Amino acid sequence: METINVKTWETAVLDGGPADGLRMKVADRPRVIQVTYPCQVEAAPQGLRADGVYIYRRDHDSASEPLRYGFDIASP
C-alpha cells in the first residue's frame, strides 16, 4: 500500500454549484476538486449506480485559508 506524505492540511470552501458552501480539509492545495452526487436510477440491475460529476477549480487569488474553489460550469 502506498503511503501519502502530506505536508499541510488547509481548510477549503466550495463556491457555487451543487456543493456551494461545503467546507473541507485539503492537502497540498490541489488545483481541482471533484464532487459526485448520486442520481436516481429506474429499473437498474443489482449493484448499478449513477453519479453526477462536478468540478471545482482553485481560485489562484486565494492565498490564505480558507482556500476557495469555484464551480466549473463547463464540467459534465
C-alpha angles and dihedrals in degrees: 000000000000117000121217118222104210116188100186140007117210135184116252132186127203119225123205131348126066095320097048111161096011111148124204144155117257131189125227096353103279114212093223136030120198119210123192126201123194118244126207112250122200120218093352122174115253111287096012118130136168127212132190111229122217128184128213121191125206116253103234091207088065102097101159137038130323094046110210125226119190126211113255103223090197092062115116 
